[in-house]
Amino acid sequence: MRACVGVGAVRFPEPAARKGEAETEGRVLLAWLRQGEFWYHLGNEDDEYSVLGRLLQLLPRIEDDALRNEIENELKKKR
């Protein structure tokens, strides 16, 4: 999270509309995080979005206990 705060602004994309979308997005972002990706772009935008921040935002909407636990454990790791 220090990396997010260090740039001076943290932006989040629009929230996932449907229940399944949050879990799908969470799985994709978790895979990216495990590969060392901390920022991503949406479409043609120049703005960067925080993978860590977005996962935190999605966490309350993820109903799959196993996925939620995986995300929580990954977020707790020191970076």
Beta strands, then each sheet from edge to edge (+ up, - down):
strand 1: 39-40
strand 2: 49-50
sheet 1: 1+ 2-
end
